[in-house]
Amino acid sequence: MFSNRRTAPTAAALTALAAALIAGCGPGAGTSSTETSPAGCPAALEDAKAAVRKAEADTPWNGPASGPAAVSGKTVIYVAQTMTNPGVAGAANGMTEAAKVIGWNVRVIDGGGTPAGIQAAFSQAIALRPSGIVIGGFDPKATSQQVAQANEADIPLIGWHAVASPGPSARPKLFSNITTQVEDVAEISADWIIAHSGGNAGAVVFTDASIPFAKHKSELIKKQLATCSGVKLLAYENIPIADASSRTPQAVSSLLSRFGDEWTHSAAINDLYFADAAPALSAAGKQGSGPPFNIGAGDGDASAFQRINSERFQAATVPEPLSQQGWQIVDEFNRAFAGRPASGYVAPVHIATAANSKGATTWDPSGYREAYRKIWRK
């Protein structure tokens, strides 16, 4: 509506506005966003919106339906990068749950997040002569001596986020590596920022460059954000996960000082960065439901869902199905013990928000427990 004191819009202006709306760039088109101006990347925005809609939909179980029956009498050890990493801990908990069902013994040894601690934990695991060992969230190259010892002792190794790609690995020798496809997780995280911002964002990416898997993921996020010319990468923050609680608040305060309201969105390789960012954002007067809008590109532990559901400085996460992956670790070991190949299953990417999580604090494809029990005859 226009008052009598305003000049009526020109035909050219009306035509431009209509074109923008048709292109899906107007406010409210498709997925919800914070955009206030036409998108800087109409084509990339439409692609991002479509990808986000697909990832937000629920996904039924599409994993293996057959495999060997349970092999009895096994003991497996989960060597954890650090149990303060919610993703590492979530997968360990899922594995422990599944081991009870299949009838195995499980032990978790915490590496404490330091190279020396992880090496010591791995050496301790080998000395216990288990049936199998899990490399839980750390780079096998940092424990190459222990990996070689396990290979020589014919102890099957299964990784959780140990290398960049899911499935079997020749170098290092892993029976399988359990993870979502890192390229898909990174791409959909960046797409969410593009879609949510309507193609206009000032973004910050948080990473841990000491973990090759995490560094690779964050580089891919940057690459996908760059497909939208309206998204500006303001900062690339390298904070080791083990130091996140002490360093993230200071980093957030610095970012707010440098960029102010220009900082509208963030992506982090792990949700825990936003738990540590929340106090600094609150102290600066930011509202939990407002910018910067944050998405975790991985893990999706219970605390992340709680922040999302309560609108407490996190808007979305791309959750790993942590419990399902713990069950998958057990299933892959069972296939190794039975002399069968790895299943090759890779969970699809999913975006969890307050709108689609419906108060849940985890996400896993529905039906996986029943499927694995049927495979194991348990």
VOLO-594292 format. One record per residue (C-alpha): residue number from 1; residue in one letter; chain; z negated, x, y. Coordinates in steps of 0.25 Angstrom, whole numbers. Example, Ala and Ser with C-alpha at 12.3 -4.5 7.8 and 13.67 -1.06 7.14 Angstrom:
REM VOLO-594292
SITE    k  r  c     c3     c1     c2
SITE    1  a  A    -31     49    -18
SITE    2  s  A    -29     55     -4
This chain:
REM VOLO-594292
SITE    k  r  c     c3     c1     c2
SITE    1  m  A      0      0      0
SITE    2  f  A      3      5     14
SITE    3  s  A     -3      0     28
SITE    4  n  A      5     -3     40
SITE    5  r  A      2     10     46
SITE    6  r  A      8     18     35
SITE    7  t  A     23     22     34
SITE    8  a  A     29     16     22
SITE    9  p  A     34     26     11
SITE   10  t  A     48     30     11
SITE   11  a  A     57     27      0
SITE   12  a  A     58     42     -4
SITE   13  a  A     42     42     -5
SITE   14  l  A     42     29    -13
SITE   15  t  A     53     35    -22
SITE   16  a  A     45     48    -24
SITE   17  l  A     33     40    -28
SITE   18  a  A     40     32    -38
SITE   19  a  A     46     44    -44
SITE   20  a  A     32     50    -45
SITE   21  l  A     26     38    -52
SITE   22  i  A     38     37    -62
SITE   23  a  A     36     51    -65
SITE   24  g  A     22     48    -69
SITE   25  c  A     16     56    -58
SITE   26  g  A      9     45    -50
SITE   27  p  A     -7     44    -51
SITE   28  g  A    -11     36    -64
SITE   29  a  A      2     39    -72
SITE   30  g  A     -1     41    -86
SITE   31  t  A    -14     49    -89
SITE   32  s  A    -25     48    -78
SITE   33  s  A    -24     60    -68
SITE   34  t  A    -30     65    -55
SITE   35  e  A    -16     66    -49
SITE   36  t  A    -15     63    -34
SITE   37  s  A     -1     68    -32
SITE   38  p  A     12     68    -39
SITE   39  a  A     12     77    -51
SITE   40  g  A     17     92    -50
SITE   41  c  A     24     91    -64
SITE   42  p  A     29     77    -67
SITE   43  a  A     35     81    -80
SITE   44  a  A     24     89    -85
SITE   45  l  A     14     78    -81
SITE   46  e  A     21     67    -89
SITE   47  d  A     21     77   -101
SITE   48  a  A      6     80    -99
SITE   49  k  A      3     65    -98
SITE   50  a  A     10     62   -111
SITE   51  a  A      3     73   -119
SITE   52  v  A    -10     69   -113
SITE   53  r  A     -8     55   -118
SITE   54  k  A     -5     59   -132
SITE   55  a  A    -17     69   -133
SITE   56  e  A    -27     58   -128
SITE   57  a  A    -23     49   -139
SITE   58  d  A    -31     49   -152
SITE   59  t  A    -26     57   -164
SITE   60  p  A    -29     52   -178
SITE   61  w  A    -30     63   -189
SITE   62  n  A    -17     69   -193
SITE   63  g  A    -22     81   -200
SITE   64  p  A    -22     85   -215
SITE   65  a  A    -23     74   -225
SITE   66  s  A    -23     83   -238
SITE   67  g  A    -29     96   -242
SITE   68  p  A    -38    103   -253
SITE   69  a  A    -51     96   -257
SITE   70  a  A    -64    103   -253
SITE   71  v  A    -66    117   -258
SITE   72  s  A    -81    118   -261
SITE   73  g  A    -92    129   -258
SITE   74  k  A    -86    135   -246
SITE   75  t  A    -93    141   -234
SITE   76  v  A    -87    143   -220
SITE   77  i  A    -91    150   -208
SITE   78  y  A    -88    146   -194
SITE   79  v  A    -88    158   -184
SITE   80  a  A    -89    152   -170
SITE   81  q  A    -84    158   -158
SITE   82  t  A    -96    152   -151
SITE   83  m  A   -103    139   -154
SITE   84  t  A   -105    136   -140
SITE   85  n  A    -90    133   -140
SITE   86  p  A    -89    118   -143
SITE   87  g  A    -76    119   -150
SITE   88  v  A    -81    130   -159
SITE   89  a  A    -93    122   -162
SITE   90  g  A    -86    109   -164
SITE   91  a  A    -77    115   -174
SITE   92  a  A    -88    122   -181
SITE   93  n  A    -96    108   -182
SITE   94  g  A    -84    101   -187
SITE   95  m  A    -82    112   -198
SITE   96  t  A    -97    111   -202
SITE   97  e  A    -95     96   -203
SITE   98  a  A    -83     97   -212
SITE   99  a  A    -89    108   -221
SITE  100  k  A   -101     98   -224
SITE  101  v  A    -90     88   -229
SITE  102  i  A    -82     98   -237
SITE  103  g  A    -95    105   -243
SITE  104  w  A    -95    119   -237
SITE  105  n  A   -105    127   -230
SITE  106  v  A   -102    131   -215
SITE  107  r  A   -109    141   -206
SITE  108  v  A   -106    143   -191
SITE  109  i  A   -108    157   -185
SITE  110  d  A   -107    158   -170
SITE  111  g  A   -100    169   -163
SITE  112  g  A   -107    167   -150
SITE  113  g  A    -94    168   -142
SITE  114  t  A    -94    183   -141
SITE  115  p  A    -84    193   -149
SITE  116  a  A    -96    200   -155
SITE  117  g  A   -103    187   -159
SITE  118  i  A    -90    181   -165
SITE  119  q  A    -87    194   -173
SITE  120  a  A   -101    194   -178
SITE  121  a  A   -101    180   -182
SITE  122  f  A    -88    182   -190
SITE  123  s  A    -93    194   -197
SITE  124  q  A   -105    186   -201
SITE  125  a  A    -96    175   -206
SITE  126  i  A    -88    185   -215
SITE  127  a  A   -101    191   -220
SITE  128  l  A   -105    178   -226
SITE  129  r  A    -93    177   -234
SITE  130  p  A    -89    162   -231
SITE  131  s  A    -78    155   -237
SITE  132  g  A    -71    154   -223
SITE  133  i  A    -73    157   -209
SITE  134  v  A    -70    150   -196
SITE  135  i  A    -66    157   -184
SITE  136  g  A    -71    147   -174
SITE  137  g  A    -65    149   -160
SITE  138  f  A    -63    163   -158
SITE  139  d  A    -52    173   -158
SITE  140  p  A    -50    180   -172
SITE  141  k  A    -45    192   -166
SITE  142  a  A    -59    195   -160
SITE  143  t  A    -64    195   -175
SITE  144  s  A    -52    202   -181
SITE  145  q  A    -61    211   -190
SITE  146  q  A    -69    198   -195
SITE  147  v  A    -56    191   -197
SITE  148  a  A    -50    202   -206
SITE  149  q  A    -63    203   -214
SITE  150  a  A    -63    188   -217
SITE  151  n  A    -48    189   -221
SITE  152  e  A    -51    201   -230
SITE  153  a  A    -62    193   -236
SITE  154  d  A    -53    181   -238
SITE  155  i  A    -62    172   -230
SITE  156  p  A    -53    161   -224
SITE  157  l  A    -53    160   -209
SITE  158  i  A    -51    147   -201
SITE  159  g  A    -50    148   -185
SITE  160  w  A    -55    137   -176
SITE  161  h  A    -47    140   -162
SITE  162  a  A    -46    155   -168
SITE  163  v  A    -32    157   -165
SITE  164  a  A    -22    149   -156
SITE  165  s  A    -14    142   -166
SITE  166  p  A    -19    132   -177
SITE  167  g  A    -17    134   -192
SITE  168  p  A    -16    147   -200
SITE  169  s  A    -16    161   -194
SITE  170  a  A    -11    174   -199
SITE  171  r  A    -17    183   -189
SITE  172  p  A    -28    181   -189
SITE  173  k  A    -29    176   -203
SITE  174  l  A    -34    162   -202
SITE  175  f  A    -32    151   -212
SITE  176  s  A    -31    141   -201
SITE  177  n  A    -35    140   -186
SITE  178  i  A    -40    126   -182
SITE  179  t  A    -36    122   -168
SITE  180  t  A    -28    112   -160
SITE  181  q  A    -15    118   -155
SITE  182  v  A    -19    126   -143
SITE  183  e  A     -6    124   -136
SITE  184  d  A     -8    108   -137
SITE  185  v  A    -22    109   -132
SITE  186  a  A    -18    117   -120
SITE  187  e  A     -6    109   -117
SITE  188  i  A    -13     96   -117
SITE  189  s  A    -25    101   -109
SITE  190  a  A    -15    105    -98
SITE  191  d  A     -7     92   -100
SITE  192  w  A    -20     84    -97
SITE  193  i  A    -22     92    -84
SITE  194  i  A     -8     89    -80
SITE  195  a  A     -9     74    -84
SITE  196  h  A    -23     72    -78
SITE  197  s  A    -19     78    -65
SITE  198  g  A     -6     71    -64
SITE  199  g  A      1     85    -63
SITE  200  n  A     -8     90    -52
SITE  201  a  A    -20     99    -55
SITE  202  g  A    -28    111    -52
SITE  203  a  A    -32    117    -65
SITE  204  v  A    -42    127    -71
SITE  205  v  A    -41    132    -85
SITE  206  f  A    -53    138    -92
SITE  207  t  A    -51    147   -104
SITE  208  d  A    -58    158   -112
SITE  209  a  A    -48    169   -113
SITE  210  s  A    -57    177   -123
SITE  211  i  A    -52    167   -133
SITE  212  p  A    -37    168   -136
SITE  213  f  A    -36    154   -141
SITE  214  a  A    -43    149   -128
SITE  215  k  A    -35    158   -119
SITE  216  h  A    -22    153   -125
SITE  217  k  A    -26    139   -123
SITE  218  s  A    -29    141   -109
SITE  219  e  A    -16    148   -106
SITE  220  l  A     -8    136   -113
SITE  221  i  A    -16    127   -103
SITE  222  k  A    -11    135    -91
SITE  223  k  A      3    135    -96
SITE  224  q  A      3    119    -98
SITE  225  l  A     -3    117    -85
SITE  226  a  A      8    125    -79
SITE  227  t  A     18    115    -83
SITE  228  c  A     13    106    -72
SITE  229  s  A     16    112    -58
SITE  230  g  A      6    103    -52
SITE  231  v  A     -5    109    -60
SITE  232  k  A    -11    122    -54
SITE  233  l  A    -19    131    -62
SITE  234  l  A    -31    135    -53
SITE  235  a  A    -39    144    -62
SITE  236  y  A    -39    150    -76
SITE  237  e  A    -54    152    -80
SITE  238  n  A    -57    162    -91
SITE  239  i  A    -71    159    -96
SITE  240  p  A    -75    163   -110
SITE  241  i  A    -81    151   -118
SITE  242  a  A    -94    159   -121
SITE  243  d  A    -96    161   -106
SITE  244  a  A    -91    147   -101
SITE  245  s  A   -105    141    -98
SITE  246  s  A   -109    153    -89
SITE  247  r  A    -95    155    -82
SITE  248  t  A    -88    141    -81
SITE  249  p  A    -98    135    -71
SITE  250  q  A    -95    147    -62
SITE  251  a  A    -80    147    -64
SITE  252  v  A    -80    132    -61
SITE  253  s  A    -88    134    -48
SITE  254  s  A    -78    145    -44
SITE  255  l  A    -66    136    -47
SITE  256  l  A    -71    124    -39
SITE  257  s  A    -74    134    -27
SITE  258  r  A    -59    139    -28
SITE  259  f  A    -52    127    -31
SITE  260  g  A    -60    115    -27
SITE  261  d  A    -53    102    -29
SITE  262  e  A    -40    109    -33
SITE  263  w  A    -46    111    -47
SITE  264  t  A    -43     97    -54
SITE  265  h  A    -42    101    -69
SITE  266  s  A    -46    111    -79
SITE  267  a  A    -43    114    -93
SITE  268  a  A    -52    123   -102
SITE  269  i  A    -50    129   -116
SITE  270  n  A    -64    123   -120
SITE  271  d  A    -71    111   -115
SITE  272  l  A    -84    119   -113
SITE  273  y  A    -79    125   -100
SITE  274  f  A    -81    111    -94
SITE  275  a  A    -95    109    -99
SITE  276  d  A    -98    122    -91
SITE  277  a  A    -90    118    -79
SITE  278  a  A    -97    104    -77
SITE  279  p  A   -109    109    -70
SITE  280  a  A   -101    117    -60
SITE  281  l  A    -92    106    -57
SITE  282  s  A   -103     96    -56
SITE  283  a  A   -110    106    -46
SITE  284  a  A    -98    106    -38
SITE  285  g  A    -98     91    -36
SITE  286  k  A    -87     88    -46
SITE  287  q  A    -87     75    -53
SITE  288  g  A    -86     76    -68
SITE  289  s  A    -75     65    -68
SITE  290  g  A    -67     72    -58
SITE  291  p  A    -59     85    -56
SITE  292  p  A    -58     95    -61
SITE  293  f  A    -54     87    -73
SITE  294  n  A    -56     96    -86
SITE  295  i  A    -50     96    -99
SITE  296  g  A    -55    105   -111
SITE  297  a  A    -43    111   -119
SITE  298  g  A    -50    111   -132
SITE  299  d  A    -63    109   -140
SITE  300  g  A    -67     95   -135
SITE  301  d  A    -82     96   -139
SITE  302  a  A    -92     85   -137
SITE  303  s  A    -97     90   -124
SITE  304  a  A    -82     90   -119
SITE  305  f  A    -81     75   -123
SITE  306  q  A    -94     72   -116
SITE  307  r  A    -89     78   -103
SITE  308  i  A    -76     71   -104
SITE  309  n  A    -83     57   -108
SITE  310  s  A    -93     59    -96
SITE  311  e  A    -83     64    -86
SITE  312  r  A    -91     77    -85
SITE  313  f  A    -81     87    -80
SITE  314  q  A    -71     86    -91
SITE  315  a  A    -60     76    -93
SITE  316  a  A    -53     80   -106
SITE  317  t  A    -53     89   -118
SITE  318  v  A    -43     93   -128
SITE  319  p  A    -53     92   -140
SITE  320  e  A    -52    100   -152
SITE  321  p  A    -55     91   -164
SITE  322  l  A    -67    100   -167
SITE  323  s  A    -73     93   -178
SITE  324  q  A    -59     90   -185
SITE  325  q  A    -56    105   -183
SITE  326  g  A    -69    109   -190
SITE  327  w  A    -65    100   -202
SITE  328  q  A    -52    106   -202
SITE  329  i  A    -58    120   -203
SITE  330  v  A    -65    116   -216
SITE  331  d  A    -52    109   -221
SITE  332  e  A    -44    122   -218
SITE  333  f  A    -54    131   -225
SITE  334  n  A    -54    121   -237
SITE  335  r  A    -39    123   -237
SITE  336  a  A    -40    138   -237
SITE  337  f  A    -51    138   -248
SITE  338  a  A    -41    129   -257
SITE  339  g  A    -30    139   -254
SITE  340  r  A    -22    128   -246
SITE  341  p  A    -15    131   -233
SITE  342  a  A    -21    127   -219
SITE  343  s  A    -19    112   -215
SITE  344  g  A    -12    115   -202
SITE  345  y  A    -18    104   -195
SITE  346  v  A    -19    105   -180
SITE  347  a  A    -26     94   -172
SITE  348  p  A    -19     87   -161
SITE  349  v  A    -23     89   -146
SITE  350  h  A    -31     78   -140
SITE  351  i  A    -36     75   -126
SITE  352  a  A    -50     69   -125
SITE  353  t  A    -54     62   -112
SITE  354  a  A    -65     51   -108
SITE  355  a  A    -54     41   -110
SITE  356  n  A    -51     44   -124
SITE  357  s  A    -63     50   -130
SITE  358  k  A    -71     37   -129
SITE  359  g  A    -84     44   -129
SITE  360  a  A    -81     53   -141
SITE  361  t  A    -86     68   -140
SITE  362  t  A    -76     74   -150
SITE  363  w  A    -62     72   -154
SITE  364  d  A    -56     73   -168
SITE  365  p  A    -44     67   -174
SITE  366  s  A    -49     55   -182
SITE  367  g  A    -50     55   -197
SITE  368  y  A    -51     70   -199
SITE  369  r  A    -64     70   -207
SITE  370  e  A    -59     59   -217
SITE  371  a  A    -46     67   -218
SITE  372  y  A    -53     80   -222
SITE  373  r  A    -63     73   -231
SITE  374  k  A    -51     67   -238
SITE  375  i  A    -44     81   -240
SITE  376  w  A    -57     88   -245
SITE  377  r  A    -61     76   -254
SITE  378  k  A    -74     75   -247
